[in-house]
Amino acid sequence: MFTNHTYPSEQKVVLTSLHFFDAINRHYQNGLPFVAFRNPSETKITAFLQAKHTEKKDSYFLISPFSSENQPSRIYGDQILTSEYTSEVTNVDHVTIEWDKITDCRQEHIQLISSTIDTIAKTNLKKVVLATALEWNGVTKDFLAYFKTILSLYPNTFNYVLFHPECGIWMGATPECLFTMKGSSVSTMALAGTRVSGSSRWGKKELEEQNFVVSDITNTLLDFSDKNSLTLSEVETVQAGHLEHLRTTIKAQVTSSPFQLAKALHPTPAVGGVPKNSAVKFILKNESIDRSLYSGFLGIVSPNETNFYVNLRCMEILDNKAKVYVGGGITEKSSAVKEWEEVLQKANTMAKVLVS
C-alpha cells in the first residue's frame, strides 16, 4: 500500500548501512530531531535529519498523538539519508520477559476491562479499545541496536525509530495503515481482530470487531466521496509477526485534503471504539495511562502524496527503561482474562526486540 517516495536529489545522500546509523547517532548526540523508517516489504531505509535552524518545507514526517488535544510534531528532512539494509529474518518464538510490577498492572487492567464490559451493556457504547503500558527496566543496548532488531524481525510492517525533544525516543513495527492518498485517490484498511498465528478459525467477537471498523471507515469516507467510487476487498487474514489480524482494503475517490481526512478517520474503531466520540471520552476519563504517541498516527506528508500509519506495536525508550504500549478492543462479548492474555501476546512483539 505504501508507495515509493522521491525526494530532492540535492538533499539525498546514499550511505552504507554502517555509515547510515553512525550519522543518525551523531545527529542524536547533538539533540536534534530525526526519524528513520522502512516501508513494508522493502529493503531501503530512509532518514530525515532536521537541522538546528530548519526552514519549513512542503515535505516532512508528521507525528500525531492519540489525543486531538495534543499538537502534532514535525520532523523536516534538512538532510535525507538512504541505505539498503538487508538482514536475515530472525525467527524468535514466544519470549519470557519480566515486566515491572506486572501483577499490579494485570489486576488494574482486568478491573478496567470488567467495568467497561458492564458499561457497554448499559449504554450506547458497542466497542471500546483499552490500552495499557508494560515497563521493562532492562534496557542496556543503544536504541539503534533495538531498531536494527525490529528491521530483522518484522520485514512486512512499517518500521520506524524517531527522536524529537517534544516526545523523546520511540520506535515500532506497525501493521496498520491509516491511509495512503495520492491526488484524490485514497486507499485505507480496516484492521481488527487478533489471534496467534496458526489458529484454526476466527471467533464471533473478532468478526464483530472487524465489522465495526469496516462500517465506521466506509461511513466516514462517504462524507467525502461518491458511493460509486467506494470499493471494498474481501476480508483476509494477514500476519504481523507471531499474530494474525483481519483486514479489509477500502479505496475511494475523495474531495478532502489529507488533514481533513485524517481528522475524520482518526481514531478508527480499531484504536478508539464505537461510537467514536463516546468511546474516546470514555478512554480519556478511565484509562490510567497517557497514550502519548501510541495509537496516534505518523508518516510522510508531501505535495503529491501522503502516507499515514497508525502507531501500534510500539515502545518508548526512557534511559534504562522500555515502555511498551498495547491495547485491545472490548465488546459485550469480551472476556476480561482473555483480553489480558491478548495484551501479553501483543506486547510480545516488542518484547522479542528487547531480549533478542
C-alpha positions in Angstrom: 0.0 0.0 0.0 2.9 2.3 0.8 4.5 3.6 -2.5 8.0 4.8 -3.1 8.7 8.5 -2.5 11.0 10.7 -4.4 13.0 13.4 -2.6 15.0 16.3 -3.9 18.2 14.8 -5.3 20.4 17.6 -3.8 19.3 16.7 -0.3 19.5 12.9 -0.5 22.7 11.1 0.5 23.1 7.3 -0.1 25.2 5.6 2.5 26.3 2.1 3.6 24.2 0.9 6.5 27.2 1.3 8.9 27.6 5.0 7.9 23.8 5.5 7.9 23.4 4.5 11.5 26.6 6.4 12.5 25.2 9.5 11.0 22.0 9.1 12.9 23.7 8.6 16.2 25.9 11.7 15.7 22.8 13.7 14.9 21.0 12.3 18.1 24.0 13.2 20.2 23.5 16.8 19.2 19.9 16.7 20.5 18.4 17.2 17.0 15.2 15.6 15.7 15.3 12.7 13.3 13.3 9.8 12.0 14.4 6.6 10.3 11.9 4.3 8.7 11.4 1.4 6.3 8.2 0.7 4.4 6.6 -2.8 4.4 8.3 -5.4 2.3 11.2 -3.1 1.3 14.9 -3.1 1.9 15.6 0.6 1.7 15.7 2.6 4.9 15.3 6.4 4.9 16.2 9.0 7.5 15.1 12.6 7.8 17.6 14.7 9.8 16.4 18.1 11.0 18.9 20.9 11.3 19.1 23.2 14.3 17.7 26.1 12.3 15.3 24.4 9.9 13.3 26.0 7.1 9.8 24.7 6.9 9.2 22.7 3.8 6.3 21.1 2.0 7.5 17.6 2.7 8.0 16.3 6.3 7.4 13.5 8.7 4.3 14.1 10.9 3.9 12.6 14.4 0.3 13.0 15.7 -0.6 11.8 19.2 -3.7 9.8 20.1 -5.5 12.7 21.7 -6.5 15.6 19.5 -5.9 17.9 22.5 -2.1 17.5 21.9 -0.5 19.1 18.9 1.4 17.1 16.3 5.2 17.3 15.8 7.0 17.6 12.5 10.5 16.4 11.5 11.9 18.1 8.4 14.4 16.4 6.2 17.1 19.1 6.0 19.3 16.2 5.2 17.9 12.9 3.8 19.8 9.7 4.1 19.1 6.4 2.4 20.6 3.0 2.7 19.9 -0.6 1.7 19.5 -2.7 4.8 19.1 -6.4 4.4 19.3 -9.0 7.2 18.1 -12.5 7.7 14.6 -12.6 9.0 15.1 -13.7 12.6 12.6 -16.3 13.9 12.0 -15.9 17.6 9.4 -17.9 19.4 7.5 -16.6 22.3 9.9 -15.0 24.8 9.6 -14.6 28.6 10.2 -11.2 29.9 9.9 -9.9 33.5 7.7 -6.8 33.2 7.9 -4.4 36.1 5.0 -4.6 38.5 3.1 -6.9 36.2 0.8 -8.3 38.9 -0.5 -4.8 39.7 -0.8 -4.0 36.0 -2.8 -7.2 35.4 -5.2 -6.6 38.2 -5.8 -3.0 37.3 -6.3 -3.7 33.6 -8.7 -6.7 34.2 -10.7 -4.5 36.6 -10.9 -1.8 33.9 -12.0 -4.3 31.2 -14.7 -5.8 33.5 -16.1 -2.3 34.3 -16.0 -1.4 30.7 -18.0 -4.5 29.7 -20.6 -3.5 32.3 -20.7 0.0 30.8 -21.1 -1.3 27.3 -24.1 -3.4 28.4 -25.8 -0.3 29.9 -25.0 2.4 27.4 -24.9 3.1 23.6 -21.2 2.0 23.5 -20.6 -1.0 21.3 -16.8 -1.2 21.5 -14.1 0.5 23.5 -10.3 0.0 22.9 -8.5 -0.1 26.2 -4.7 0.4 26.4 -2.1 -0.1 29.0 1.7 0.2 29.1 4.1 -2.5 30.3 7.5 -1.4 31.6 10.9 -3.2 31.4 13.9 -2.0 33.4 16.5 -3.9 31.4 17.5 -1.6 28.6 21.2 -1.9 28.1 21.7 -1.5 24.4 21.9 1.5 22.2 18.4 2.3 20.9 19.6 1.9 17.3 20.5 -1.7 18.1 16.9 -2.3 19.1 15.7 -0.7 15.8 18.0 -3.0 13.8 16.4 -5.9 15.6 12.9 -4.6 14.6 14.2 -4.5 11.0 15.3 -8.1 11.2 12.2 -9.5 13.0 9.5 -7.7 11.1 10.0 -7.2 7.3 6.3 -6.8 6.5 5.4 -3.9 8.8 6.1 -0.1 8.8 9.2 0.1 10.9 10.5 3.4 12.4 12.6 5.0 15.1 12.4 8.7 15.9 13.6 11.3 18.3 12.1 14.6 18.9 12.6 16.9 22.0 8.8 17.1 22.4 8.3 13.3 22.7 11.6 11.6 23.2 12.7 8.3 21.6 10.0 6.0 20.1 10.2 3.0 17.8 7.8 0.4 16.4 6.6 -2.0 13.8 3.0 -1.2 12.9 0.9 -3.3 10.6 -1.9 -0.7 10.2 -2.1 2.0 7.5 -4.4 4.8 8.3 -4.4 5.8 4.6 -2.4 6.5 1.5 -3.6 9.5 -0.5 -2.3 10.4 -3.9 -4.3 13.2 -5.6 -7.9 12.3 -4.9 -7.3 8.6 -4.7 -7.3 7.1 -1.2 -6.5 3.6 0.0 -7.1 2.6 3.6 -7.7 -0.6 5.6 -9.9 -1.9 8.3 -7.7 -4.0 10.6 -9.1 -5.7 13.6 -9.3 -8.9 15.5 -6.2 -10.7 16.9 -5.2 -14.3 17.2 -1.9 -16.2 17.4 -0.7 -17.4 14.0 -1.8 -20.9 13.2 -5.2 -20.7 14.9 -8.0 -22.6 13.2 -10.7 -20.0 12.8 -11.9 -16.6 13.9 -14.4 -16.2 16.7 -17.6 -14.2 16.7 -16.1 -11.4 18.8 -13.2 -10.8 16.4 -15.5 -10.9 13.3 -17.8 -8.4 15.0 -14.9 -6.1 15.8 -13.9 -6.2 12.1 -17.4 -5.3 11.0 -17.4 -2.3 13.4 -14.2 -1.0 11.8 -15.3 -1.5 8.2 -18.7 0.2 8.8 -17.2 3.2 10.5 -14.5 3.8 7.9 -16.9 3.4 4.9 -19.4 5.7 6.5 -16.7 8.3 7.1 -15.4 8.1 3.6 -18.9 8.6 2.2 -18.9 12.1 3.7 -16.1 12.9 1.3 -16.8 10.7 -1.7 -19.3 9.3 -4.2 -20.5 5.9 -3.1 -19.9 4.6 -6.6 -16.1 5.2 -6.2 -16.0 3.2 -2.9 -14.7 -0.4 -3.2 -14.0 -3.0 -0.5 -11.9 -6.1 -0.8 -12.8 -9.4 0.6 -11.8 -9.9 4.3 -8.4 -11.5 4.5 -6.2 -12.8 7.3 -2.8 -11.1 7.4 0.2 -11.9 9.5 2.1 -9.4 11.7 4.9 -11.2 13.5 3.5 -14.0 15.5 0.0 -12.6 15.4 -2.7 -12.5 12.7 -5.4 -9.9 12.1 -8.5 -9.5 9.8 -8.0 -6.9 7.1 -10.3 -5.3 4.5 -8.8 -2.9 2.0 -11.0 0.1 1.2 -10.5 2.5 -1.7 -12.3 5.7 -2.8 -12.1 9.0 -4.7 -12.4 11.8 -2.2 -12.8 15.6 -2.2 -11.0 16.3 1.0 -7.4 17.3 2.0 -5.2 14.7 3.7 -5.6 16.5 7.0 -9.4 16.7 6.8 -9.5 13.0 6.1 -7.1 12.2 8.9 -9.1 14.2 11.3 -12.3 12.4 10.2 -10.9 8.9 10.3 -8.7 9.0 13.4 -9.2 7.4 15.8 -10.7 4.5 13.9 -12.7 1.9 15.9 -9.5 -0.2 15.8 -7.9 2.1 18.3 -10.8 4.1 19.7 -14.2 2.5 19.7 -17.9 2.7 18.5 -19.5 5.3 18.7 -16.2 7.2 18.2 -16.8 10.3 20.3 -18.4 8.4 23.2 -15.6 5.8 23.2 -12.8 8.4 23.1 -14.4 10.3 26.1 -14.6 7.0 28.0 -10.9 6.3 27.2 -9.7 9.7 28.3 -11.7 9.5 31.5 -10.9 5.9 32.5 -7.6 4.8 31.2 -4.8 5.1 33.8 -2.1 5.9 31.2 -1.3 8.8 28.9 -1.2 7.1 25.5 1.0 9.9 24.1 2.0 8.7 20.6 0.6 5.2 21.0 -2.4 4.7 18.7 -1.9 8.2 17.1 -0.6 8.3 13.6 2.6 9.1 11.8 4.1 9.2 8.3 5.2 11.2 5.3 3.4 14.3 4.1 4.4 15.6 0.6 2.7 17.8 -2.0 1.9 14.8 -4.2 1.3 12.0 -1.7 0.6 11.4 2.0 1.1 8.2 3.8 0.0 7.8 7.4 0.3 4.7 9.7 -1.4 4.1 13.0 1.2 3.9 15.7 0.8 0.4 17.0 3.3 -2.3 18.3 5.5 0.5 19.6 7.6 1.4 22.6 9.2 4.5 24.2 12.8 4.3 25.4 13.5 6.2 28.7 17.1 5.8 29.8 17.3 2.2 31.0 13.6 1.6 30.7 11.4 0.5 27.8 7.7 1.3 27.9 5.7 -0.9 25.6 2.2 0.2 24.7 -0.6 -2.3 23.9 -4.3 -2.3 23.6 -7.4 -4.4 22.7 -10.9 -4.0 21.6 -13.6 -4.6 24.3 -17.2 -5.5 23.4 -20.0 -7.0 25.3 -18.8 -10.5 24.3 -15.3 -9.9 25.7 -13.7 -12.0 28.5 -11.5 -9.9 30.8 -9.0 -12.6 31.3 -8.7 -13.5 27.6 -8.3 -9.8 26.8 -5.4 -9.6 29.2 -3.8 -12.6 27.6 -4.2 -10.8 24.2 -2.4 -7.8 25.7 0.6 -10.0 26.6 0.6 -11.5 23.1 0.7 -8.1 21.6 3.4 -6.9 24.0 5.5 -9.9 22.9 6.1 -8.1 19.5 8.3 -5.6 21.3 9.4 -8.0 24.0 11.2 -10.0 21.3 13.0 -6.9 20.2 14.2 -6.2 23.8 15.5 -9.6 24.6 16.9 -10.7 21.2 
